[in-house]
Amino acid sequence: MKRLKKFLPILLIPVLTACGGDATETTGDDTTETATEEEVSAEFADIAGLADQSSLTNVELNRLILFLNDREVILTGYPYAYPLGEGEEVEFKPNSSDMLDGIDNSVDNCSIRIKFKNETEPRMMHIGDLFAVKGKIDISYSVSEEWGNTTRISLTDAEYVDNAEAKGGELKSIEEIDLSKQIFCGDLFSLMDKHYGALAKKKISVSGRYISTTVSKSLEGEILEIRVDLGDSDNKVGCEMIDEPNGDDLNAQRAAGKDLVIEGTFSGITFDNPRINGGVLK
């Protein structure tokens, strides 16, 4: 957090006035003017603090996980298009070509799908040329035994932006994210992948109003998932439970105005809501 202070010195003004044989010394008032202390805080300065907490409300967990989703950002990166070879001229086809964080058609960490507002004409670029696109961001995350932990970024309602500048290594922390400035796609991917990966490694407790319980079964009657939803329509959290809770007890707590507390592990984003698995009532 940056603090900006401005101090004006104390002014002492002695004035000596002589009238005839009488001398009177008049001293002006001591004046101290201090500019109002202005705190300049990053829009996402609270995220690090929330990430350190082990107990969160449904609103806090949604903030922690979805703080960028549906926001307008300007991302920079390199075009994915054939033929291979840095410097080769390529045709970047809207809605069928991706933005990469590596040159020469390589992917260092991420490939970003871009959905443009309108059917834009193909743009001729050179492999390795940095370009910029503005659009609404969507970041998804999933934990899978088969595929591992996966972070994906996409842009919708996109349009090209001139004078791409942001390159890799400029963005070091989530707190530094400024949506009014260009962001290199690889920097953003690395930050969010690390952010979600750290959350997925620890136990958290989530509190919120009980909404409903859903039990999914196979055609043979095998239970596939027991999910308890907490919160409200704007800040819902889906909790995959180990055991099916007593519905009457949950309804009674809701009727009494008491929040449920469920402990589990962050496991991804499903239908634009955070999910936890291994859930147990606390």
LINHU-V14407 format. One line per field, one symbol per residue. ss: DSSP state (H for helix, E for strand, L for the rest). phi: phi as a letter, one per 40 degrees, with the letter a starting at -180 (. if undefined). A space follows every 10 residues. Layout:
BEGIN
ss: ???
phi: ???
END
This chain:
BEGIN
ss: LEEELLEEEE ELLEEEEEEL LEEEEEELLL EEEELLLEEE LLLLLLHHHH HHLLEEEHHH HHHHHHLLLL LEEEEEEEEL LLLLLLLLEE EELLLLLEEE LLLLLLLLLL EEEEEELLLL LLEEEELLLE EEEEEEEEEE EEEELLLEEE EEEEEEEEEE ELLLLLLLLL LLLHHHLLLL LEEEHHHHHH HHHHHHHHHL LLEEEEEELE EEEEEEELLL LLEEEEEEEE LLLLLLEEEE ELLLLLHHHH HHHHHLLLLE EEEEEEEEEE LLEEEEEEEE EL
phi: .cbbbbbbcc bbbcbbbbbg ccbbcbbccc bbbbcdcbcb bccbcccccc cccbbbcccc cccccbcbcg ccbbbbabcb accchcgccb bccdgabbcb cbcffbbcba bbcbbcdbcc cdbcbbdhcc bbbbaccbbb aabbccbgcb bbbabbfcac bcfcbcbcgc bbaccccbcc bcbcdcccdc cccccccccc cbcbbbbicc babbbcbccc gcccabbbcb haccbcbcbc ccbccccccc ccccccgccc bbbabdbhbb fgbcbbbgcb cb
END
